[in-house]
Amino acid sequence: MPKASSATRTATARQRISANLKKLRKARDLSQEELAELAEFHRTYVSQLERCVTNISIDGLERLANALSVDVRDLLKPVD
């Protein structure tokens, strides 16, 4: 059986953002609504990001990172 390429084993940027966003939000005991308010987004947008339904801009990533008190790179880290 052929090995899976590294591309198929590696999460996409959207999947990494989704997983890291949810993990960081929960670690800070924030609801989606609370995080959305801190980042000046609508709650449904945060939900869509966590479910990999929509994309986010670089500016949006920065707003989320600031709201979570992390560096933008923390939202893009490989998923464990």
PDB file with one MODEL, atoms N, CA, C and O in Angstrom:
MODEL        1
ATOM      1  N   MET A   1       0.848  -1.173   0.000  1.00  0.00           N
ATOM      2  CA  MET A   1       0.000   0.000   0.000  1.00  0.00           C
ATOM      3  C   MET A   1       0.898   1.243   0.000  1.00  0.00           C
ATOM      4  O   MET A   1       1.845   1.303   0.784  1.00  0.00           O
ATOM      5  N   PRO A   2       0.627   2.235  -0.856  1.00  0.00           N
ATOM      6  CA  PRO A   2       1.466   3.435  -0.923  1.00  0.00           C
ATOM      7  C   PRO A   2       1.294   4.293   0.320  1.00  0.00           C
ATOM      8  O   PRO A   2       0.225   4.339   0.928  1.00  0.00           O
ATOM      9  N   LYS A   3       2.375   4.971   0.680  1.00  0.00           N
ATOM     10  CA  LYS A   3       2.327   5.887   1.817  1.00  0.00           C
ATOM     11  C   LYS A   3       1.522   7.121   1.451  1.00  0.00           C
ATOM     12  O   LYS A   3       1.519   7.565   0.304  1.00  0.00           O
ATOM     13  N   ALA A   4       0.839   7.665   2.450  1.00  0.00           N
ATOM     14  CA  ALA A   4       0.125   8.925   2.240  1.00  0.00           C
ATOM     15  C   ALA A   4       1.153  10.034   2.135  1.00  0.00           C
ATOM     16  O   ALA A   4       2.134  10.056   2.878  1.00  0.00           O
ATOM     17  N   SER A   5       0.929  10.935   1.230  1.00  0.00           N
ATOM     18  CA  SER A   5       1.857  12.057   1.100  1.00  0.00           C
ATOM     19  C   SER A   5       1.744  12.953   2.320  1.00  0.00           C
ATOM     20  O   SER A   5       0.735  12.940   3.024  1.00  0.00           O
ATOM     21  N   SER A   6       2.785  13.727   2.560  1.00  0.00           N
ATOM     22  CA  SER A   6       2.754  14.627   3.716  1.00  0.00           C
ATOM     23  C   SER A   6       1.624  15.636   3.592  1.00  0.00           C
ATOM     24  O   SER A   6       1.108  16.120   4.600  1.00  0.00           O
ATOM     25  N   ALA A   7       1.239  15.954   2.372  1.00  0.00           N
ATOM     26  CA  ALA A   7       0.142  16.909   2.163  1.00  0.00           C
ATOM     27  C   ALA A   7      -1.176  16.356   2.679  1.00  0.00           C
ATOM     28  O   ALA A   7      -2.000  17.119   3.182  1.00  0.00           O
ATOM     29  N   THR A   8      -1.401  15.048   2.568  1.00  0.00           N
ATOM     30  CA  THR A   8      -2.665  14.477   3.036  1.00  0.00           C
ATOM     31  C   THR A   8      -2.656  14.256   4.535  1.00  0.00           C
ATOM     32  O   THR A   8      -3.722  14.138   5.140  1.00  0.00           O
ATOM     33  N   ARG A   9      -1.472  14.195   5.159  1.00  0.00           N
ATOM     34  CA  ARG A   9      -1.388  14.000   6.597  1.00  0.00           C
ATOM     35  C   ARG A   9      -1.363  15.324   7.346  1.00  0.00           C
ATOM     36  O   ARG A   9      -1.621  15.355   8.549  1.00  0.00           O
ATOM     37  N   THR A  10      -1.066  16.391   6.672  1.00  0.00           N
ATOM     38  CA  THR A  10      -0.942  17.699   7.295  1.00  0.00           C
ATOM     39  C   THR A  10      -2.266  18.448   7.209  1.00  0.00           C
ATOM     40  O   THR A  10      -2.919  18.485   6.166  1.00  0.00           O
ATOM     41  N   ALA A  11      -2.638  19.037   8.329  1.00  0.00           N
ATOM     42  CA  ALA A  11      -3.875  19.814   8.347  1.00  0.00           C
ATOM     43  C   ALA A  11      -3.707  21.065   7.497  1.00  0.00           C
ATOM     44  O   ALA A  11      -2.621  21.641   7.421  1.00  0.00           O
ATOM     45  N   THR A  12      -4.780  21.470   6.868  1.00  0.00           N
ATOM     46  CA  THR A  12      -4.758  22.713   6.101  1.00  0.00           C
ATOM     47  C   THR A  12      -4.672  23.888   7.064  1.00  0.00           C
ATOM     48  O   THR A  12      -4.922  23.734   8.259  1.00  0.00           O
ATOM     49  N   ALA A  13      -4.324  25.045   6.556  1.00  0.00           N
ATOM     50  CA  ALA A  13      -4.257  26.245   7.390  1.00  0.00           C
ATOM     51  C   ALA A  13      -5.610  26.494   8.050  1.00  0.00           C
ATOM     52  O   ALA A  13      -5.674  26.850   9.227  1.00  0.00           O
ATOM     53  N   ARG A  14      -6.677  26.310   7.303  1.00  0.00           N
ATOM     54  CA  ARG A  14      -8.015  26.532   7.864  1.00  0.00           C
ATOM     55  C   ARG A  14      -8.285  25.568   9.016  1.00  0.00           C
ATOM     56  O   ARG A  14      -8.862  25.959  10.031  1.00  0.00           O
ATOM     57  N   GLN A  15      -7.871  24.306   8.865  1.00  0.00           N
ATOM     58  CA  GLN A  15      -8.073  23.319   9.927  1.00  0.00           C
ATOM     59  C   GLN A  15      -7.220  23.637  11.150  1.00  0.00           C
ATOM     60  O   GLN A  15      -7.662  23.456  12.284  1.00  0.00           O
ATOM     61  N   ARG A  16      -5.995  24.113  10.916  1.00  0.00           N
ATOM     62  CA  ARG A  16      -5.129  24.492  12.046  1.00  0.00           C
ATOM     63  C   ARG A  16      -5.730  25.673  12.798  1.00  0.00           C
ATOM     64  O   ARG A  16      -5.776  25.671  14.028  1.00  0.00           O
ATOM     65  N   ILE A  17      -6.183  26.669  12.069  1.00  0.00           N
ATOM     66  CA  ILE A  17      -6.802  27.837  12.711  1.00  0.00           C
ATOM     67  C   ILE A  17      -8.023  27.408  13.515  1.00  0.00           C
ATOM     68  O   ILE A  17      -8.203  27.835  14.655  1.00  0.00           O
ATOM     69  N   SER A  18      -8.851  26.572  12.927  1.00  0.00           N
ATOM     70  CA  SER A  18     -10.055  26.095  13.595  1.00  0.00           C
ATOM     71  C   SER A  18      -9.729  25.400  14.910  1.00  0.00           C
ATOM     72  O   SER A  18     -10.296  25.730  15.952  1.00  0.00           O
ATOM     73  N   ALA A  19      -8.815  24.440  14.858  1.00  0.00           N
ATOM     74  CA  ALA A  19      -8.464  23.674  16.061  1.00  0.00           C
ATOM     75  C   ALA A  19      -7.794  24.550  17.110  1.00  0.00           C
ATOM     76  O   ALA A  19      -8.122  24.461  18.293  1.00  0.00           O
ATOM     77  N   ASN A  20      -6.863  25.390  16.691  1.00  0.00           N
ATOM     78  CA  ASN A  20      -6.157  26.255  17.643  1.00  0.00           C
ATOM     79  C   ASN A  20      -7.076  27.303  18.239  1.00  0.00           C
ATOM     80  O   ASN A  20      -6.983  27.604  19.429  1.00  0.00           O
ATOM     81  N   LEU A  21      -7.951  27.856  17.438  1.00  0.00           N
ATOM     82  CA  LEU A  21      -8.899  28.856  17.923  1.00  0.00           C
ATOM     83  C   LEU A  21      -9.778  28.269  19.020  1.00  0.00           C
ATOM     84  O   LEU A  21      -9.946  28.870  20.081  1.00  0.00           O
ATOM     85  N   LYS A  22     -10.328  27.109  18.759  1.00  0.00           N
ATOM     86  CA  LYS A  22     -11.205  26.465  19.737  1.00  0.00           C
ATOM     87  C   LYS A  22     -10.432  26.120  21.010  1.00  0.00           C
ATOM     88  O   LYS A  22     -10.927  26.349  22.114  1.00  0.00           O
ATOM     89  N   LYS A  23      -9.224  25.573  20.866  1.00  0.00           N
ATOM     90  CA  LYS A  23      -8.407  25.193  22.018  1.00  0.00           C
ATOM     91  C   LYS A  23      -8.052  26.423  22.861  1.00  0.00           C
ATOM     92  O   LYS A  23      -8.192  26.400  24.084  1.00  0.00           O
ATOM     93  N   LEU A  24      -7.598  27.487  22.212  1.00  0.00           N
ATOM     94  CA  LEU A  24      -7.218  28.695  22.933  1.00  0.00           C
ATOM     95  C   LEU A  24      -8.430  29.368  23.592  1.00  0.00           C
ATOM     96  O   LEU A  24      -8.335  29.866  24.714  1.00  0.00           O
ATOM     97  N   ARG A  25      -9.547  29.379  22.898  1.00  0.00           N
ATOM     98  CA  ARG A  25     -10.772  29.981  23.455  1.00  0.00           C
ATOM     99  C   ARG A  25     -11.202  29.236  24.714  1.00  0.00           C
ATOM    100  O   ARG A  25     -11.513  29.850  25.734  1.00  0.00           O
ATOM    101  N   LYS A  26     -11.215  27.911  24.630  1.00  0.00           N
ATOM    102  CA  LYS A  26     -11.645  27.109  25.785  1.00  0.00           C
ATOM    103  C   LYS A  26     -10.651  27.212  26.938  1.00  0.00           C
ATOM    104  O   LYS A  26     -11.052  27.216  28.102  1.00  0.00           O
ATOM    105  N   ALA A  27      -9.353  27.295  26.622  1.00  0.00           N
ATOM    106  CA  ALA A  27      -8.326  27.424  27.667  1.00  0.00           C
ATOM    107  C   ALA A  27      -8.514  28.713  28.452  1.00  0.00           C
ATOM    108  O   ALA A  27      -8.134  28.796  29.620  1.00  0.00           O
ATOM    109  N   ARG A  28      -9.094  29.709  27.817  1.00  0.00           N
ATOM    110  CA  ARG A  28      -9.342  30.999  28.484  1.00  0.00           C
ATOM    111  C   ARG A  28     -10.764  31.076  29.025  1.00  0.00           C
ATOM    112  O   ARG A  28     -11.200  32.122  29.504  1.00  0.00           O
ATOM    113  N   ASP A  29     -11.484  29.953  28.942  1.00  0.00           N
ATOM    114  CA  ASP A  29     -12.852  29.861  29.458  1.00  0.00           C
ATOM    115  C   ASP A  29     -13.761  30.926  28.859  1.00  0.00           C
ATOM    116  O   ASP A  29     -14.557  31.554  29.558  1.00  0.00           O
ATOM    117  N   LEU A  30     -13.624  31.117  27.544  1.00  0.00           N
ATOM    118  CA  LEU A  30     -14.454  32.081  26.828  1.00  0.00           C
ATOM    119  C   LEU A  30     -15.488  31.352  25.985  1.00  0.00           C
ATOM    120  O   LEU A  30     -15.194  30.314  25.392  1.00  0.00           O
ATOM    121  N   SER A  31     -16.673  31.884  25.934  1.00  0.00           N
ATOM    122  CA  SER A  31     -17.676  31.376  24.997  1.00  0.00           C
ATOM    123  C   SER A  31     -17.367  31.967  23.620  1.00  0.00           C
ATOM    124  O   SER A  31     -16.587  32.912  23.496  1.00  0.00           O
ATOM    125  N   GLN A  32     -17.982  31.403  22.606  1.00  0.00           N
ATOM    126  CA  GLN A  32     -17.820  31.970  21.260  1.00  0.00           C
ATOM    127  C   GLN A  32     -18.310  33.412  21.250  1.00  0.00           C
ATOM    128  O   GLN A  32     -17.706  34.272  20.610  1.00  0.00           O
ATOM    129  N   GLU A  33     -19.377  33.669  21.942  1.00  0.00           N
ATOM    130  CA  GLU A  33     -19.939  35.017  21.989  1.00  0.00           C
ATOM    131  C   GLU A  33     -18.979  35.992  22.667  1.00  0.00           C
ATOM    132  O   GLU A  33     -18.807  37.117  22.197  1.00  0.00           O
ATOM    133  N   GLU A  34     -18.351  35.570  23.772  1.00  0.00           N
ATOM    134  CA  GLU A  34     -17.407  36.436  24.472  1.00  0.00           C
ATOM    135  C   GLU A  34     -16.180  36.730  23.608  1.00  0.00           C
ATOM    136  O   GLU A  34     -15.715  37.868  23.551  1.00  0.00           O
ATOM    137  N   LEU A  35     -15.660  35.703  22.939  1.00  0.00           N
ATOM    138  CA  LEU A  35     -14.513  35.916  22.062  1.00  0.00           C
ATOM    139  C   LEU A  35     -14.890  36.833  20.904  1.00  0.00           C
ATOM    140  O   LEU A  35     -14.131  37.734  20.545  1.00  0.00           O
ATOM    141  N   ALA A  36     -16.047  36.602  20.331  1.00  0.00           N
ATOM    142  CA  ALA A  36     -16.504  37.438  19.228  1.00  0.00           C
ATOM    143  C   ALA A  36     -16.587  38.901  19.656  1.00  0.00           C
ATOM    144  O   ALA A  36     -16.194  39.794  18.906  1.00  0.00           O
ATOM    145  N   GLU A  37     -17.088  39.139  20.839  1.00  0.00           N
ATOM    146  CA  GLU A  37     -17.200  40.508  21.349  1.00  0.00           C
ATOM    147  C   GLU A  37     -15.816  41.139  21.524  1.00  0.00           C
ATOM    148  O   GLU A  37     -15.610  42.298  21.161  1.00  0.00           O
ATOM    149  N   LEU A  38     -14.868  40.377  22.079  1.00  0.00           N
ATOM    150  CA  LEU A  38     -13.507  40.889  22.277  1.00  0.00           C
ATOM    151  C   LEU A  38     -12.820  41.214  20.948  1.00  0.00           C
ATOM    152  O   LEU A  38     -12.065  42.181  20.852  1.00  0.00           O
ATOM    153  N   ALA A  39     -13.089  40.396  19.923  1.00  0.00           N
ATOM    154  CA  ALA A  39     -12.452  40.580  18.618  1.00  0.00           C
ATOM    155  C   ALA A  39     -13.291  41.441  17.674  1.00  0.00           C
ATOM    156  O   ALA A  39     -12.890  41.705  16.540  1.00  0.00           O
ATOM    157  N   GLU A  40     -14.450  41.871  18.147  1.00  0.00           N
ATOM    158  CA  GLU A  40     -15.379  42.674  17.347  1.00  0.00           C
ATOM    159  C   GLU A  40     -15.858  41.935  16.098  1.00  0.00           C
ATOM    160  O   GLU A  40     -15.871  42.474  14.991  1.00  0.00           O
ATOM    161  N   PHE A  41     -16.254  40.668  16.324  1.00  0.00           N
ATOM    162  CA  PHE A  41     -16.874  39.844  15.289  1.00  0.00           C
ATOM    163  C   PHE A  41     -18.264  39.447  15.772  1.00  0.00           C
ATOM    164  O   PHE A  41     -18.611  39.649  16.935  1.00  0.00           O
ATOM    165  N   HIS A  42     -19.043  38.889  14.875  1.00  0.00           N
ATOM    166  CA  HIS A  42     -20.332  38.307  15.252  1.00  0.00           C
ATOM    167  C   HIS A  42     -20.081  36.892  15.751  1.00  0.00           C
ATOM    168  O   HIS A  42     -19.185  36.209  15.254  1.00  0.00           O
ATOM    169  N   ARG A  43     -20.860  36.449  16.725  1.00  0.00           N
ATOM    170  CA  ARG A  43     -20.687  35.106  17.287  1.00  0.00           C
ATOM    171  C   ARG A  43     -20.767  34.024  16.230  1.00  0.00           C
ATOM    172  O   ARG A  43     -20.026  33.043  16.292  1.00  0.00           O
ATOM    173  N   THR A  44     -21.645  34.186  15.269  1.00  0.00           N
ATOM    174  CA  THR A  44     -21.781  33.142  14.249  1.00  0.00           C
ATOM    175  C   THR A  44     -20.528  33.030  13.391  1.00  0.00           C
ATOM    176  O   THR A  44     -20.235  31.959  12.860  1.00  0.00           O
ATOM    177  N   TYR A  45     -19.788  34.122  13.252  1.00  0.00           N
ATOM    178  CA  TYR A  45     -18.553  34.088  12.479  1.00  0.00           C
ATOM    179  C   TYR A  45     -17.502  33.252  13.209  1.00  0.00           C
ATOM    180  O   TYR A  45     -16.793  32.463  12.583  1.00  0.00           O
ATOM    181  N   VAL A  46     -17.399  33.419  14.525  1.00  0.00           N
ATOM    182  CA  VAL A  46     -16.467  32.611  15.316  1.00  0.00           C
ATOM    183  C   VAL A  46     -16.860  31.140  15.207  1.00  0.00           C
ATOM    184  O   VAL A  46     -15.997  30.275  15.056  1.00  0.00           O
ATOM    185  N   SER A  47     -18.134  30.860  15.282  1.00  0.00           N
ATOM    186  CA  SER A  47     -18.621  29.489  15.122  1.00  0.00           C
ATOM    187  C   SER A  47     -18.235  28.924  13.755  1.00  0.00           C
ATOM    188  O   SER A  47     -17.784  27.783  13.661  1.00  0.00           O
ATOM    189  N   GLN A  48     -18.408  29.708  12.711  1.00  0.00           N
ATOM    190  CA  GLN A  48     -18.056  29.260  11.361  1.00  0.00           C
ATOM    191  C   GLN A  48     -16.558  28.995  11.238  1.00  0.00           C
ATOM    192  O   GLN A  48     -16.152  28.041  10.573  1.00  0.00           O
ATOM    193  N   LEU A  49     -15.740  29.822  11.867  1.00  0.00           N
ATOM    194  CA  LEU A  49     -14.291  29.612  11.841  1.00  0.00           C
ATOM    195  C   LEU A  49     -13.926  28.307  12.548  1.00  0.00           C
ATOM    196  O   LEU A  49     -13.095  27.545  12.056  1.00  0.00           O
ATOM    197  N   GLU A  50     -14.534  28.055  13.681  1.00  0.00           N
ATOM    198  CA  GLU A  50     -14.243  26.836  14.433  1.00  0.00           C
ATOM    199  C   GLU A  50     -14.721  25.581  13.707  1.00  0.00           C
ATOM    200  O   GLU A  50     -14.187  24.493  13.925  1.00  0.00           O
ATOM    201  N   ARG A  51     -15.716  25.728  12.853  1.00  0.00           N
ATOM    202  CA  ARG A  51     -16.230  24.585  12.090  1.00  0.00           C
ATOM    203  C   ARG A  51     -15.626  24.489  10.693  1.00  0.00           C
ATOM    204  O   ARG A  51     -16.047  23.650   9.897  1.00  0.00           O
ATOM    205  N   CYS A  52     -14.659  25.325  10.389  1.00  0.00           N
ATOM    206  CA  CYS A  52     -13.992  25.340   9.068  1.00  0.00           C
ATOM    207  C   CYS A  52     -14.950  25.648   7.931  1.00  0.00           C
ATOM    208  O   CYS A  52     -14.791  25.133   6.824  1.00  0.00           O
ATOM    209  N   VAL A  53     -15.933  26.476   8.194  1.00  0.00           N
ATOM    210  CA  VAL A  53     -16.934  26.803   7.189  1.00  0.00           C
ATOM    211  C   VAL A  53     -16.515  28.006   6.355  1.00  0.00           C
ATOM    212  O   VAL A  53     -16.921  28.134   5.200  1.00  0.00           O
ATOM    213  N   THR A  54     -15.713  28.878   6.929  1.00  0.00           N
ATOM    214  CA  THR A  54     -15.354  30.112   6.245  1.00  0.00           C
ATOM    215  C   THR A  54     -13.864  30.405   6.405  1.00  0.00           C
ATOM    216  O   THR A  54     -13.194  29.847   7.275  1.00  0.00           O
ATOM    217  N   ASN A  55     -13.371  31.274   5.566  1.00  0.00           N
ATOM    218  CA  ASN A  55     -11.981  31.731   5.642  1.00  0.00           C
ATOM    219  C   ASN A  55     -11.897  33.004   6.467  1.00  0.00           C
ATOM    220  O   ASN A  55     -12.907  33.658   6.730  1.00  0.00           O
ATOM    221  N   ILE A  56     -10.678  33.346   6.872  1.00  0.00           N
ATOM    222  CA  ILE A  56     -10.456  34.568   7.634  1.00  0.00           C
ATOM    223  C   ILE A  56      -9.298  35.327   7.005  1.00  0.00           C
ATOM    224  O   ILE A  56      -8.359  34.735   6.474  1.00  0.00           O
ATOM    225  N   SER A  57      -9.384  36.633   7.075  1.00  0.00           N
ATOM    226  CA  SER A  57      -8.312  37.479   6.540  1.00  0.00           C
ATOM    227  C   SER A  57      -7.158  37.560   7.541  1.00  0.00           C
ATOM    228  O   SER A  57      -7.303  37.173   8.701  1.00  0.00           O
ATOM    229  N   ILE A  58      -6.034  38.057   7.088  1.00  0.00           N
ATOM    230  CA  ILE A  58      -4.894  38.286   7.969  1.00  0.00           C
ATOM    231  C   ILE A  58      -5.282  39.281   9.072  1.00  0.00           C
ATOM    232  O   ILE A  58      -4.925  39.095  10.236  1.00  0.00           O
ATOM    233  N   ASP A  59      -6.010  40.328   8.699  1.00  0.00           N
ATOM    234  CA  ASP A  59      -6.459  41.308   9.698  1.00  0.00           C
ATOM    235  C   ASP A  59      -7.369  40.650  10.733  1.00  0.00           C
ATOM    236  O   ASP A  59      -7.287  40.955  11.923  1.00  0.00           O
ATOM    237  N   GLY A  60      -8.227  39.755  10.279  1.00  0.00           N
ATOM    238  CA  GLY A  60      -9.110  39.036  11.198  1.00  0.00           C
ATOM    239  C   GLY A  60      -8.333  38.134  12.135  1.00  0.00           C
ATOM    240  O   GLY A  60      -8.648  38.047  13.322  1.00  0.00           O
ATOM    241  N   LEU A  61      -7.314  37.460  11.606  1.00  0.00           N
ATOM    242  CA  LEU A  61      -6.455  36.622  12.454  1.00  0.00           C
ATOM    243  C   LEU A  61      -5.803  37.465  13.542  1.00  0.00           C
ATOM    244  O   LEU A  61      -5.713  37.052  14.698  1.00  0.00           O
ATOM    245  N   GLU A  62      -5.355  38.639  13.156  1.00  0.00           N
ATOM    246  CA  GLU A  62      -4.714  39.530  14.119  1.00  0.00           C
ATOM    247  C   GLU A  62      -5.695  39.954  15.211  1.00  0.00           C
ATOM    248  O   GLU A  62      -5.327  40.014  16.385  1.00  0.00           O
ATOM    249  N   ARG A  63      -6.925  40.244  14.838  1.00  0.00           N
ATOM    250  CA  ARG A  63      -7.944  40.617  15.828  1.00  0.00           C
ATOM    251  C   ARG A  63      -8.208  39.480  16.808  1.00  0.00           C
ATOM    252  O   ARG A  63      -8.329  39.704  18.012  1.00  0.00           O
ATOM    253  N   LEU A  64      -8.298  38.251  16.280  1.00  0.00           N
ATOM    254  CA  LEU A  64      -8.513  37.097  17.153  1.00  0.00           C
ATOM    255  C   LEU A  64      -7.314  36.880  18.064  1.00  0.00           C
ATOM    256  O   LEU A  64      -7.477  36.637  19.260  1.00  0.00           O
ATOM    257  N   ALA A  65      -6.112  36.967  17.507  1.00  0.00           N
ATOM    258  CA  ALA A  65      -4.902  36.784  18.310  1.00  0.00           C
ATOM    259  C   ALA A  65      -4.844  37.814  19.433  1.00  0.00           C
ATOM    260  O   ALA A  65      -4.533  37.472  20.575  1.00  0.00           O
ATOM    261  N   ASN A  66      -5.135  39.051  19.120  1.00  0.00           N
ATOM    262  CA  ASN A  66      -5.139  40.108  20.144  1.00  0.00           C
ATOM    263  C   ASN A  66      -6.190  39.822  21.215  1.00  0.00           C
ATOM    264  O   ASN A  66      -5.929  40.005  22.404  1.00  0.00           O
ATOM    265  N   ALA A  67      -7.357  39.382  20.806  1.00  0.00           N
ATOM    266  CA  ALA A  67      -8.426  39.081  21.756  1.00  0.00           C
ATOM    267  C   ALA A  67      -8.042  37.926  22.674  1.00  0.00           C
ATOM    268  O   ALA A  67      -8.459  37.878  23.831  1.00  0.00           O
ATOM    269  N   LEU A  68      -7.239  36.991  22.150  1.00  0.00           N
ATOM    270  CA  LEU A  68      -6.802  35.831  22.926  1.00  0.00           C
ATOM    271  C   LEU A  68      -5.447  36.062  23.611  1.00  0.00           C
ATOM    272  O   LEU A  68      -4.953  35.187  24.322  1.00  0.00           O
ATOM    273  N   SER A  69      -4.859  37.225  23.399  1.00  0.00           N
ATOM    274  CA  SER A  69      -3.537  37.565  23.954  1.00  0.00           C
ATOM    275  C   SER A  69      -2.460  36.569  23.532  1.00  0.00           C
ATOM    276  O   SER A  69      -1.655  36.115  24.346  1.00  0.00           O
ATOM    277  N   VAL A  70      -2.466  36.241  22.235  1.00  0.00           N
ATOM    278  CA  VAL A  70      -1.449  35.351  21.670  1.00  0.00           C
ATOM    279  C   VAL A  70      -0.892  35.980  20.402  1.00  0.00           C
ATOM    280  O   VAL A  70      -1.427  36.970  19.901  1.00  0.00           O
ATOM    281  N   ASP A  71       0.174  35.404  19.894  1.00  0.00           N
ATOM    282  CA  ASP A  71       0.729  35.823  18.620  1.00  0.00           C
ATOM    283  C   ASP A  71      -0.072  35.151  17.502  1.00  0.00           C
ATOM    284  O   ASP A  71      -0.592  34.050  17.685  1.00  0.00           O
ATOM    285  N   VAL A  72      -0.169  35.798  16.372  1.00  0.00           N
ATOM    286  CA  VAL A  72      -0.887  35.230  15.218  1.00  0.00           C
ATOM    287  C   VAL A  72      -0.361  33.829  14.897  1.00  0.00           C
ATOM    288  O   VAL A  72      -1.126  32.952  14.496  1.00  0.00           O
ATOM    289  N   ARG A  73       0.944  33.622  15.074  1.00  0.00           N
ATOM    290  CA  ARG A  73       1.539  32.317  14.779  1.00  0.00           C
ATOM    291  C   ARG A  73       0.918  31.204  15.607  1.00  0.00           C
ATOM    292  O   ARG A  73       0.881  30.054  15.169  1.00  0.00           O
ATOM    293  N   ASP A  74       0.428  31.532  16.806  1.00  0.00           N
ATOM    294  CA  ASP A  74      -0.196  30.514  17.652  1.00  0.00           C
ATOM    295  C   ASP A  74      -1.477  29.966  17.038  1.00  0.00           C
ATOM    296  O   ASP A  74      -1.860  28.830  17.315  1.00  0.00           O
ATOM    297  N   LEU A  75      -2.129  30.750  16.222  1.00  0.00           N
ATOM    298  CA  LEU A  75      -3.345  30.289  15.548  1.00  0.00           C
ATOM    299  C   LEU A  75      -3.019  29.407  14.342  1.00  0.00           C
ATOM    300  O   LEU A  75      -3.890  28.697  13.840  1.00  0.00           O
ATOM    301  N   LEU A  76      -1.783  29.447  13.882  1.00  0.00           N
ATOM    302  CA  LEU A  76      -1.380  28.684  12.703  1.00  0.00           C
ATOM    303  C   LEU A  76      -0.492  27.494  13.021  1.00  0.00           C
ATOM    304  O   LEU A  76      -0.042  26.803  12.106  1.00  0.00           O
ATOM    305  N   LYS A  77      -0.229  27.238  14.302  1.00  0.00           N
ATOM    306  CA  LYS A  77       0.634  26.133  14.691  1.00  0.00           C
ATOM    307  C   LYS A  77       0.065  24.801  14.205  1.00  0.00           C
ATOM    308  O   LYS A  77      -1.151  24.636  14.109  1.00  0.00           O
ATOM    309  N   PRO A  78       0.956  23.848  13.898  1.00  0.00           N
ATOM    310  CA  PRO A  78       0.460  22.500  13.548  1.00  0.00           C
ATOM    311  C   PRO A  78      -0.379  21.931  14.669  1.00  0.00           C
ATOM    312  O   PRO A  78      -0.099  22.154  15.846  1.00  0.00           O
ATOM    313  N   VAL A  79      -1.397  21.203  14.300  1.00  0.00           N
ATOM    314  CA  VAL A  79      -2.319  20.608  15.264  1.00  0.00           C
ATOM    315  C   VAL A  79      -1.687  19.356  15.854  1.00  0.00           C
ATOM    316  O   VAL A  79      -1.107  18.539  15.138  1.00  0.00           O
ATOM    317  N   ASP A  80      -1.809  19.219  17.178  1.00  0.00           N
ATOM    318  CA  ASP A  80      -1.250  18.043  17.856  1.00  0.00           C
ATOM    319  C   ASP A  80      -2.009  16.791  17.510  1.00  0.00           C
ATOM    320  O   ASP A  80      -1.673  15.711  17.994  1.00  0.00           O
TER     321      ASP A  80
ENDMDL
END
